[in-house]
């Protein structure tokens, strides 16, 4: 004779199964984004006195707490890097998070972070780009994006003017390598790749690949590596600064025929170099248990970087022909 189960028993069994299922399902980790307002406190233009910036060395610090409490471990870390002051340490941790491409509220016991041996220096003292670029000394302005470390630099006549971090295109939408020029700009634009009903709003937009609609612009930035649809994401303060710093193309009666008219003079030169990292960029390398900042190796001459579009080929021919 089959057993009969009461409605109340069935309800209890369903509830129990639901609870068990919640334990078995692996939770989906939310994508956390950088606090761009906080980063603005430490990211700024380089000092005019680059020669005075000291060489920064780095060490490892591992989070630990005897009670297994991550919050207390982070507070202890703040106290250590703050020379005994948790508030100062918390402020300095903004730089630590940026250099390690980590969000401090995600760091847990056992995690090891790279920390500098000198604090409160000019932000450009921590730059992975060389402070002086002889190859760019003949360029009034030169902009560099290095995909391997997901960072950018601006040079004025070969002197580092500012640097920051980026997110380039993901594996399915890679940001192209090569030599380009800034084209047109606009303060606000909605991405043509936006899904229906979800406008992707971009601010401080500066185009550099006309045919593919690839720009640099402000946008929410995850702490990891390449994440965009081909464009280059920037922190708000950086995007605003570049928007004002770089030059657009100049239109005229003769020159390169673009979809926006005839270009008589190209805008500021851009170099996109480096290889896409697998996951988060490797900002540091380990040598004898001492972290070493992975510095960007720039080409001897910016023109050694292959032209990225027909526009650069056109102006290269003019340049080669001479006066």
Secondary structure, DSSP 8 states (H G I E B T S, - for coil): ------HHHHHHHHHHHHHHHHHHS-------B--HHHHTTT-----S-GGG-----EEEEE---TT--HHHHHHHHHHHHTTT-HHHHHHHHHHHHHHHT--GGG--TT-EEEEESS-S--GGGG-SS-SB-GGGTT-SEEEEEETTTTEEEEEETTEEEEEEEEE-B-TTS----EEEE---EEEEEE-TT-BTTB--EEEEEEEEETTTTEEEEE---BSSS--BSSSEEE-HHHHHHHHHHS---EEEEEEEEETTEEEEE--SEEEEES---SSS---EEEETTEEEE------SSGGGS-B-SHHHHHHHHHHHH--
